[in-house]
């Protein structure tokens, strides 16, 4: 099973994810760019669509938190 950090699709913004995780917004941005680059996507919307298309999550589902 593929696991993704839940904040990549759950948080309303990078700032919200940073606050929730207790890290800087720069850390969130760096991690997001790394994940996006590995999957060939450019946004959280594209990430969600990619996860759905690959069958990792169904419509409206969240990826398993990691």
N, C-alpha and C positions, 0 to 999 in steps of 0.2 A: 504494500500500500504506500502511495505517495503521501507525504505529510508536508503541510505548509504552515508557516506561522499564521495563526488566525488573524493577527492584526492586519495582514496584507489585504484582507477583504472586509473585516469587521469594523475597523475604526473609521470614523467619519472624515478624518484628516490625518496627515502625518503628525501634526501637533497633538491631536488627541491620542494617537498611538504612542508618541513619545511620553506624554504625561502618564498614560496607563502603564507603560513599561518601566518608567523611571529612568529613561535615557534621554539623550539630547535629540533634538529634531534632526541634526546632522547624522546621527547614528541610524535613525529610521530611514532617512533618505539614502544613505549608503547601502543599507541592507536591501531596501526596495529595489534600487538600481541593479544590484547583483542578482536578485531573484528574477527581475524582469529580463535582464540580459540573457540569463541562462535559458529562459523559456521563450525568448523572442517576442516579448510583449512590451508595450510602452506605458501602460496605465493599469490601475486596479480594475477598471472595467474590462479591459482586454484580458487581464489575468483571470477574472471570474468567467468570462466567455471561454477562455482556453481550458480552464478546469472542467467546465461543463461539456465542451466538445470532446475532451479526452475521457469523459466518463468518470472523472475523479469525484465530482459532485453533481447532483441533480439540480434541476431548477429550484431556486430558493434555498438550497442547502448551503451550509457553511463547511469549508474544509475542516478536517480533524485538527484541533489545536495541537500545537507542538511547542 
